[in-house]
């Protein structure tokens, strides 16, 4: 369980996109479906991790969320402006999952922290 809590799982989504780009694979078919599966599993693990975190865990969660948003945005910018490729549906799904992780996990961590401190709604 501690490995799940310590590893920034959204980096696997960015790593998958980088590997597909480096290997020059097409995101259609099984590669794209595998990407969606990896993105959703990473998102569920990150949501599970944000359930009960301490101060240090919250800081590192936020740090890695910002880093992954910057990396994904940089990759899409590189693809469009430097490589001259149009980002595919799968690229946008990946960016959407990463941005959703960066927005929803802090809210979930904050909500559970308030619950743990018995703060009324």
DSSP file (Angstrom, degrees, kcal/mol; ACC not computed):
  #  RESIDUE AA STRUCTURE BP1 BP2  ACC     N-H-->O    O-->H-N    N-H-->O    O-->H-N    TCO  KAPPA ALPHA  PHI   PSI    X-CA   Y-CA   Z-CA
    1    1 A X     >        0   0    0      0, 0.0     4,-1.6     0, 0.0     5,-0.1   0.000 360.0 360.0 360.0 -34.5    0.0    0.0    0.0
    2    2 A X  H  >  +     0   0    0      1,-0.2     4,-1.5     2,-0.2     5,-0.2   0.828 360.0  57.2 -68.5 -28.2    2.8    2.4    0.7
    3    3 A X  H  > S+     0   0    0      1,-0.2     4,-1.7     2,-0.2    -1,-0.2   0.900 105.2  51.7 -66.0 -38.9    4.1    2.1   -2.8
    4    4 A X  H  4 S+     0   0    0      1,-0.2     5,-0.2     2,-0.2    -1,-0.2   0.880 111.7  47.3 -61.5 -37.7    0.7    3.2   -4.1
    5    5 A X  H  < S+     0   0    0     -4,-1.6    -1,-0.2     1,-0.2    -2,-0.2   0.755 114.8  44.3 -78.5 -24.4    0.8    6.2   -1.9
    6    6 A X  H  < S+     0   0    0     -4,-1.5     2,-0.4    -5,-0.1    -2,-0.2   0.757  94.4  82.1 -94.1 -25.9    4.3    7.3   -2.7
    7    7 A X  S  < S-     0   0    0     -4,-1.7     2,-1.3    -5,-0.2     3,-0.1  -0.659  77.4-129.3 -87.1 131.8    4.4    7.0   -6.5
    8    8 A X    >   -     0   0    0     -2,-0.4     3,-1.6     1,-0.2     4,-0.3  -0.655  25.9-171.2 -78.1  97.0    3.0    9.8   -8.6
    9    9 A X  T >> S+     0   0    0     -2,-1.3     3,-1.3     1,-0.3     4,-0.6   0.696  74.5  69.9 -68.7 -21.9    0.8    7.7  -10.9
   10   10 A X  H 3> S+     0   0    0      1,-0.3     4,-1.6     2,-0.2     3,-0.4   0.730  86.1  70.1 -69.3 -18.8   -0.1   10.5  -13.3
   11   11 A X  H <> S+     0   0    0     -3,-1.6     4,-2.9     1,-0.2    -1,-0.3   0.784  89.5  62.2 -66.5 -24.4    3.4   10.3  -14.5
   12   12 A X  H <> S+     0   0    0     -3,-1.3     4,-2.2    -4,-0.3    -1,-0.2   0.852 101.6  51.8 -67.2 -32.7    2.6    6.9  -16.0
   13   13 A X  H  X S+     0   0    0     -4,-0.6     4,-2.1    -3,-0.4    -2,-0.2   0.940 113.4  42.5 -66.8 -46.7    0.0    8.7  -18.2
   14   14 A X  H  X S+     0   0    0     -4,-1.6     4,-2.5     1,-0.2    -2,-0.2   0.906 114.0  52.6 -65.3 -41.1    2.6   11.2  -19.4
   15   15 A X  H  X S+     0   0    0     -4,-2.9     4,-2.7     2,-0.2    -2,-0.2   0.878 107.3  52.1 -62.0 -38.2    5.2    8.5  -19.8
   16   16 A X  H  X S+     0   0    0     -4,-2.2     4,-2.5     2,-0.2    -1,-0.2   0.928 110.6  47.7 -62.4 -45.9    2.8    6.4  -21.9
   17   17 A X  H  X S+     0   0    0     -4,-2.1     4,-2.0     1,-0.2    -2,-0.2   0.905 113.5  48.0 -62.9 -40.8    2.2    9.4  -24.2
   18   18 A X  H  X S+     0   0    0     -4,-2.5     4,-2.7     2,-0.2    -2,-0.2   0.905 111.6  49.9 -66.2 -41.0    6.0   10.0  -24.5
   19   19 A X  H  X S+     0   0    0     -4,-2.7     4,-2.6     2,-0.2    -2,-0.2   0.907 110.6  49.5 -64.7 -41.6    6.6    6.4  -25.2
   20   20 A X  H  <>S+     0   0    0     -4,-2.5     5,-2.2     1,-0.2     4,-0.5   0.901 114.2  46.0 -64.2 -39.8    4.0    6.3  -27.9
   21   21 A X  H ><5S+     0   0    0     -4,-2.0     3,-0.5    -5,-0.2    -2,-0.2   0.910 113.8  48.0 -69.2 -41.3    5.5    9.4  -29.5
   22   22 A X  H 3<5S+     0   0    0     -4,-2.7    -2,-0.2     1,-0.2    -1,-0.2   0.896 115.0  44.5 -66.6 -40.7    9.1    8.1  -29.2
   23   23 A X  T 3<5S-     0   0    0     -4,-2.6    -1,-0.2    -5,-0.2    -2,-0.2   0.491 107.8-127.8 -83.0  -2.8    8.2    4.7  -30.7
   24   24 A X  T < 5 +     0   0    0     -3,-0.5     2,-0.2    -4,-0.5    -3,-0.2   0.887  50.2 162.4  58.2  43.6    6.1    6.5  -33.4
   25   25 A X      < -     0   0    0     -5,-2.2     2,-0.4    -6,-0.2    -1,-0.2  -0.618  41.6-116.0 -90.6 152.5    3.0    4.3  -32.7
   26   26 A X        -     0   0    0     -2,-0.2     5,-0.2     1,-0.1     6,-0.2  -0.716  14.0-141.7 -85.5 138.3   -0.4    5.1  -33.8
   27   27 A X  S    S+     0   0    0     -2,-0.4     2,-0.2     4,-0.1     5,-0.1   0.409  70.8 104.0 -81.8   3.6   -2.9    5.8  -31.0
   28   28 A X  S >  S+     0   0    0      3,-0.1     3,-0.7     4,-0.1     2,-0.2  -0.551  77.5   3.9 -82.8 152.2   -5.7    4.0  -32.8
   29   29 A X  T 3> S-     0   0    0      1,-0.2     4,-2.2    -2,-0.2     3,-0.3  -0.516 128.3  -6.5  81.9-143.0   -6.8    0.6  -31.8
   30   30 A X  H 3> S+     0   0    0      1,-0.2     4,-2.6    -2,-0.2    -1,-0.2   0.810 130.2  58.2 -64.1 -33.1   -5.3   -1.4  -28.9
   31   31 A X  H <> S+     0   0    0     -3,-0.7     4,-1.7    -5,-0.2    -1,-0.2   0.921 110.5  43.4 -64.3 -42.7   -2.6    1.2  -28.1
   32   32 A X  H  > S+     0   0    0     -3,-0.3     4,-2.2     2,-0.2    -2,-0.2   0.895 114.4  49.1 -68.5 -41.7   -5.3    3.9  -27.6
   33   33 A X  H  X S+     0   0    0     -4,-2.2     4,-2.1     1,-0.2    -2,-0.2   0.888 110.8  51.1 -66.5 -37.9   -7.6    1.7  -25.6
   34   34 A X  H  X S+     0   0    0     -4,-2.6     4,-2.6    -5,-0.2    -1,-0.2   0.880 108.1  53.3 -63.6 -37.4   -4.6    0.6  -23.4
   35   35 A X  H  X S+     0   0    0     -4,-1.7     4,-2.7     2,-0.2    -2,-0.2   0.923 107.9  49.1 -63.6 -44.2   -3.9    4.3  -22.9
   36   36 A X  H  X S+     0   0    0     -4,-2.2     4,-2.4     2,-0.2     5,-0.2   0.901 111.8  50.1 -62.6 -39.7   -7.4    5.0  -21.7
   37   37 A X  H  X S+     0   0    0     -4,-2.1     4,-2.4     2,-0.2     5,-0.2   0.930 111.9  46.9 -63.8 -45.1   -7.2    2.1  -19.4
   38   38 A X  H  X S+     0   0    0     -4,-2.6     4,-2.6     1,-0.2    -2,-0.2   0.910 112.7  50.5 -62.3 -42.3   -3.9    3.2  -17.9
   39   39 A X  H  X S+     0   0    0     -4,-2.7     4,-2.1     1,-0.2    -2,-0.2   0.914 112.7  45.0 -63.9 -43.6   -5.2    6.8  -17.5
   40   40 A X  H  X S+     0   0    0     -4,-2.4     4,-2.3     2,-0.2    -1,-0.2   0.886 113.7  49.2 -70.2 -37.8   -8.4    5.7  -15.7
   41   41 A X  H  X S+     0   0    0     -4,-2.4     4,-2.4    -5,-0.2    -2,-0.2   0.926 112.3  48.5 -64.9 -43.8   -6.5    3.3  -13.4
   42   42 A X  H  X S+     0   0    0     -4,-2.6     4,-2.4    -5,-0.2    -2,-0.2   0.894 111.2  51.1 -62.6 -38.9   -4.0    6.0  -12.6
   43   43 A X  H  X S+     0   0    0     -4,-2.1     4,-2.3     2,-0.2    -2,-0.2   0.909 110.4  48.4 -64.8 -42.3   -6.8    8.5  -11.9
   44   44 A X  H  X S+     0   0    0     -4,-2.3     4,-2.2     2,-0.2    -2,-0.2   0.901 111.8  49.3 -65.9 -39.8   -8.6    6.0   -9.6
   45   45 A X  H  X S+     0   0    0     -4,-2.4     4,-2.5     2,-0.2    -2,-0.2   0.919 111.4  49.6 -64.2 -42.5   -5.4    5.3   -7.7
   46   46 A X  H  X S+     0   0    0     -4,-2.4     4,-1.7     2,-0.2    -2,-0.2   0.888 110.6  49.7 -65.0 -38.2   -4.7    9.1   -7.3
   47   47 A X  H  < S+     0   0    0     -4,-2.3     4,-0.2     2,-0.2    -1,-0.2   0.896 111.3  49.5 -66.0 -38.6   -8.3    9.6   -6.0
   48   48 A X  H >< S+     0   0    0     -4,-2.2     3,-1.2     1,-0.2     4,-0.4   0.898 109.8  52.2 -64.5 -40.6   -7.8    6.8   -3.5
   49   49 A X  H 3< S+     0   0    0     -4,-2.5     3,-0.5     1,-0.2    -1,-0.2   0.852 103.5  56.9 -63.9 -35.2   -4.5    8.3   -2.4
   50   50 A X  T 3< S+     0   0    0     -4,-1.7     3,-0.4     1,-0.2    -1,-0.2   0.481  83.8  89.4 -79.2   0.1   -6.0   11.7   -1.8
   51   51 A X  S <  S+     0   0    0     -3,-1.2     2,-0.4     1,-0.3    -1,-0.2   0.951 104.2   7.9 -63.1 -52.7   -8.5   10.3    0.6
   52   52 A X  S    S+     0   0    0     -3,-0.5     2,-0.3    -4,-0.4    -1,-0.3  -0.875  83.2 155.3-134.3 100.5   -6.5   10.6    3.8
   53   53 A X        -     0   0    0     -2,-0.4     2,-0.1    -3,-0.4    -3,-0.0  -0.901  31.5-135.1-125.1 154.1   -3.2   12.5    3.5
   54   54 A X     >  -     0   0    0     -2,-0.3     4,-2.3     1,-0.0     5,-0.2  -0.225  43.3 -86.2 -90.2-171.0   -1.0   14.4    5.9
   55   55 A X  H  > S+     0   0    0      2,-0.2     4,-2.2     1,-0.2     5,-0.1   0.932 128.6  45.1 -65.8 -46.1    0.5   17.8    5.3
   56   56 A X  H  > S+     0   0    0      1,-0.2     4,-2.5     2,-0.2     5,-0.2   0.915 113.8  50.0 -65.6 -42.1    3.6   16.4    3.5
   57   57 A X  H  > S+     0   0    0      1,-0.2     4,-2.3     2,-0.2    -1,-0.2   0.890 109.9  51.0 -62.4 -39.1    1.6   14.0    1.4
   58   58 A X  H  X S+     0   0    0     -4,-2.3     4,-2.3     2,-0.2    -1,-0.2   0.914 110.1  50.2 -64.0 -42.8   -0.7   16.9    0.4
   59   59 A X  H  X S+     0   0    0     -4,-2.2     4,-2.6     1,-0.2    -2,-0.2   0.943 113.5  44.4 -60.3 -48.5    2.3   19.0   -0.6
   60   60 A X  H  X S+     0   0    0     -4,-2.5     4,-2.5     1,-0.2     5,-0.2   0.856 111.1  54.6 -68.0 -33.9    3.8   16.2   -2.7
   61   61 A X  H  X S+     0   0    0     -4,-2.3     4,-1.9    -5,-0.2    -1,-0.2   0.929 112.0  44.0 -61.7 -44.8    0.4   15.4   -4.3
   62   62 A X  H  X S+     0   0    0     -4,-2.3     4,-2.3     2,-0.2    -2,-0.2   0.900 111.9  53.4 -66.9 -41.0    0.1   19.0   -5.3
   63   63 A X  H  X S+     0   0    0     -4,-2.6     4,-2.3     1,-0.2    -2,-0.2   0.948 112.4  43.0 -59.3 -50.4    3.7   19.2   -6.6
   64   64 A X  H  X S+     0   0    0     -4,-2.5     4,-2.4     1,-0.2    -1,-0.2   0.825 110.7  56.5 -69.9 -30.0    3.3   16.2   -8.8
   65   65 A X  H  X S+     0   0    0     -4,-1.9     4,-1.9    -5,-0.2    -1,-0.2   0.929 110.6  44.3 -63.9 -44.1   -0.1   17.3  -10.0
   66   66 A X  H  X S+     0   0    0     -4,-2.3     4,-2.4     2,-0.2    -2,-0.2   0.903 112.7  51.7 -67.1 -40.4    1.4   20.6  -11.2
   67   67 A X  H  X S+     0   0    0     -4,-2.3     4,-2.6     1,-0.2    -2,-0.2   0.919 110.7  47.8 -62.8 -43.3    4.4   18.8  -12.7
   68   68 A X  H  X S+     0   0    0     -4,-2.4     4,-2.6     2,-0.2     5,-0.2   0.872 110.6  51.3 -68.7 -35.2    2.2   16.4  -14.7
   69   69 A X  H  X S+     0   0    0     -4,-1.9     4,-2.3     2,-0.2     5,-0.2   0.928 112.6  46.7 -64.6 -42.9    0.0   19.3  -15.9
   70   70 A X  H  X S+     0   0    0     -4,-2.4     4,-2.3     2,-0.2    -2,-0.2   0.912 113.7  48.0 -64.8 -42.0    3.1   21.2  -17.1
   71   71 A X  H  X S+     0   0    0     -4,-2.6     4,-2.4     2,-0.2    -2,-0.2   0.918 113.3  46.8 -65.4 -43.4    4.5   18.1  -18.8
   72   72 A X  H  X S+     0   0    0     -4,-2.6     4,-2.3     2,-0.2     5,-0.2   0.909 113.8  47.8 -66.3 -41.3    1.3   17.2  -20.6
   73   73 A X  H  X S+     0   0    0     -4,-2.3     4,-2.4    -5,-0.2    -1,-0.2   0.901 111.8  50.6 -65.2 -40.1    0.8   20.7  -21.7
   74   74 A X  H  X S+     0   0    0     -4,-2.3     4,-2.7    -5,-0.2    -2,-0.2   0.900 109.7  50.9 -63.5 -40.6    4.4   20.9  -22.9
   75   75 A X  H  X S+     0   0    0     -4,-2.4     4,-2.7     2,-0.2    -2,-0.2   0.929 111.6  46.0 -64.2 -44.9    3.9   17.6  -24.9
   76   76 A X  H  X S+     0   0    0     -4,-2.3     4,-2.1     2,-0.2     5,-0.2   0.894 113.6  49.7 -65.1 -38.2    0.8   18.8  -26.6
   77   77 A X  H  X>S+     0   0    0     -4,-2.4     4,-2.8     2,-0.2     5,-0.6   0.915 111.6  48.9 -64.6 -42.6    2.5   22.2  -27.4
   78   78 A X  I  X>S+     0   0    0     -4,-2.7     5,-2.5     1,-0.2     4,-1.6   0.930 110.8  50.4 -61.3 -46.0    5.5   20.3  -28.8
   79   79 A X  I  <5S+     0   0    0     -4,-2.7     6,-3.0     3,-0.2     5,-0.2   0.911 118.0  38.0 -59.7 -42.5    3.3   18.1  -30.9
   80   80 A X  I  <5S+     0   0    0     -4,-2.1    -2,-0.2     4,-0.2    -1,-0.2   0.940 128.4  26.8 -77.3 -47.8    1.4   20.9  -32.4
   81   81 A X  I  <5S+     0   0    0     -4,-2.8    -3,-0.2    -5,-0.2    -2,-0.2   0.857 131.7  27.3 -90.3 -35.7    4.0   23.6  -32.9
   82   82 A X  I  <<S+     0   0    0     -4,-1.6    -3,-0.2    -5,-0.6    -4,-0.1   0.913 129.3  33.9 -93.9 -51.8    7.3   21.7  -33.3
   83   83 A X  S   <S-     0   0    0     -5,-2.5    -3,-0.2     2,-0.1    -4,-0.2   0.677  96.5-133.2 -80.9 -16.2    6.4   18.3  -34.7
   84   84 A X        +     0   0    0     -6,-0.4     2,-0.3     1,-0.3    -4,-0.2   0.760  57.8 136.6  71.9  25.0    3.5   19.7  -36.8
   85   85 A X        -     0   0    0     -6,-3.0     2,-0.5    -7,-0.2    -1,-0.3  -0.788  56.4-122.5-105.0 148.2    1.1   17.0  -35.7
   86   86 A X        -     0   0    0     -2,-0.3     2,-0.1    -3,-0.1    -6,-0.0  -0.755  33.1-115.3 -83.3 129.5   -2.5   17.4  -34.6
   87   87 A X        -     0   0    0     -2,-0.5     2,-0.1   -11,-0.1    -1,-0.0  -0.449  36.3-133.3 -62.6 137.0   -3.1   16.0  -31.1
   88   88 A X     >  -     0   0    0     -2,-0.1     4,-1.9     1,-0.1     3,-0.2  -0.230  25.9 -94.2 -85.6 176.4   -5.5   13.1  -31.3
   89   89 A X  H  > S+     0   0    0      1,-0.2     4,-2.2     2,-0.2     5,-0.2   0.876 126.3  55.1 -55.6 -39.8   -8.5   12.3  -29.3
   90   90 A X  H  > S+     0   0    0      1,-0.2     4,-2.4     2,-0.2    -1,-0.2   0.850 103.7  53.6 -68.2 -35.1   -6.4   10.2  -27.0
   91   91 A X  H  > S+     0   0    0     -3,-0.2     4,-2.4     2,-0.2    -1,-0.2   0.922 110.8  46.9 -62.2 -43.4   -4.0   13.1  -26.3
   92   92 A X  H  X S+     0   0    0     -4,-1.9     4,-2.5     2,-0.2    -2,-0.2   0.867 110.4  52.2 -68.6 -35.9   -6.9   15.2  -25.3
   93   93 A X  H  X S+     0   0    0     -4,-2.2     4,-2.4     2,-0.2    -1,-0.2   0.926 110.3  49.6 -62.8 -44.2   -8.3   12.5  -23.1
   94   94 A X  H  X S+     0   0    0     -4,-2.4     4,-2.2     1,-0.2    -2,-0.2   0.920 112.2  46.6 -60.9 -44.9   -5.0   12.1  -21.4
   95   95 A X  H  X S+     0   0    0     -4,-2.4     4,-2.6     1,-0.2     5,-0.2   0.896 111.6  52.6 -64.6 -39.1   -4.8   15.9  -20.8
   96   96 A X  H  X S+     0   0    0     -4,-2.5     4,-2.5     2,-0.2    -2,-0.2   0.903 109.8  47.7 -62.9 -41.3   -8.3   15.9  -19.5
   97   97 A X  H  X S+     0   0    0     -4,-2.4     4,-2.2     2,-0.2    -1,-0.2   0.898 112.9  49.1 -66.0 -40.2   -7.6   13.1  -17.0
   98   98 A X  H  X S+     0   0    0     -4,-2.2     4,-2.1     2,-0.2    -2,-0.2   0.917 113.5  45.4 -66.7 -43.1   -4.4   14.9  -15.8
   99   99 A X  H  X S+     0   0    0     -4,-2.6     4,-1.7     2,-0.2    -2,-0.2   0.899 111.9  52.5 -67.6 -39.7   -6.2   18.2  -15.4
  100  100 A X  H  X S+     0   0    0     -4,-2.5     4,-3.1    -5,-0.2     5,-0.4   0.897 109.1  50.7 -61.7 -39.1   -9.1   16.5  -13.6
  101  101 A X  H  X S+     0   0    0     -4,-2.2     4,-1.6     1,-0.2     5,-0.3   0.916 109.5  49.9 -62.2 -43.3   -6.6   14.9  -11.3
  102  102 A X  H  < S+     0   0    0     -4,-2.1     4,-0.3     1,-0.2    -1,-0.2   0.783 119.8  37.2 -68.6 -26.2   -5.1   18.2  -10.5
  103  103 A X  H  X S+     0   0    0     -4,-1.7     4,-0.8    -5,-0.1    -2,-0.2   0.864 121.0  39.7 -91.5 -41.4   -8.5   19.8   -9.8
  104  104 A X  H  X S+     0   0    0     -4,-3.1     4,-2.4    -5,-0.2     5,-0.2   0.852 105.7  60.6 -83.2 -35.8  -10.4   17.0   -8.0
  105  105 A X  H  X S+     0   0    0     -4,-1.6     4,-2.7    -5,-0.4     5,-0.2   0.889 103.9  49.4 -65.5 -39.4   -7.7   15.5   -5.8
  106  106 A X  H  > S+     0   0    0     -5,-0.3     4,-2.6    -4,-0.3    -1,-0.2   0.905 112.4  49.9 -63.6 -37.2   -7.0   18.7   -3.8
  107  107 A X  H  X S+     0   0    0     -4,-0.8     4,-2.4     2,-0.2    -2,-0.2   0.902 112.1  47.4 -65.6 -39.7  -10.8   19.1   -3.2
  108  108 A X  H  X S+     0   0    0     -4,-2.4     4,-2.4     2,-0.2     5,-0.2   0.911 113.1  48.0 -66.8 -42.9  -11.0   15.4   -2.1
  109  109 A X  H  X S+     0   0    0     -4,-2.7     4,-2.1     2,-0.2    -2,-0.2   0.907 113.4  48.2 -64.4 -41.2   -8.0   15.8    0.2
  110  110 A X  H  X S+     0   0    0     -4,-2.6     4,-2.3    -5,-0.2    -2,-0.2   0.914 111.1  51.0 -65.0 -42.8   -9.5   19.1    1.7
  111  111 A X  H  X S+     0   0    0     -4,-2.4     4,-2.0     1,-0.2    -2,-0.2   0.921 112.4  45.2 -61.4 -45.5  -12.9   17.5    2.1
  112  112 A X  H  X S+     0   0    0     -4,-2.4     4,-2.4   -62,-0.2    -1,-0.2   0.848 110.6  54.4 -70.7 -32.0  -11.5   14.5    4.0
  113  113 A X  H  X S+     0   0    0     -4,-2.1     4,-1.7     2,-0.2    -2,-0.2   0.917 109.5  47.5 -65.3 -41.4   -9.3   16.7    6.1
  114  114 A X  H  <>S+     0   0    0     -4,-2.3     5,-2.6     1,-0.2    -2,-0.2   0.879 112.0  50.4 -66.5 -36.6  -12.3   18.7    7.2
  115  115 A X  H ><5S+     0   0    0     -4,-2.0     3,-1.3     1,-0.2    -2,-0.2   0.910 109.1  51.4 -64.6 -41.5  -14.2   15.5    7.9
  116  116 A X  H 3<5S+     0   0    0     -4,-2.4    -2,-0.2     1,-0.3    -1,-0.2   0.817 111.0  47.7 -66.9 -30.3  -11.2   14.3   10.0
  117  117 A X  T 3<5S-     0   0    0     -4,-1.7    -1,-0.3    -5,-0.1    -2,-0.2   0.355 113.2-120.5 -90.6   6.4  -11.2   17.5   12.0
  118  118 A X  T < 5 +     0   0    0     -3,-1.3     2,-0.5     1,-0.2    -3,-0.2   0.865  51.1 166.0  57.0  41.9  -15.0   17.3   12.5
  119  119 A X      < -     0   0    0     -5,-2.6    -1,-0.2    -6,-0.1    -2,-0.1  -0.769  36.3-122.2 -85.2 126.2  -15.6   20.7   10.8
  120  120 A X              0   0    0     -2,-0.5    -1,-0.0     1,-0.2    -5,-0.0  -0.321 360.0 360.0 -69.5 153.7  -19.3   21.0   10.0
  121  121 A X              0   0    0     -6,-0.0    -1,-0.2    -2,-0.0    -2,-0.0   0.500 360.0 360.0 -66.2 360.0  -20.4   21.6    6.4
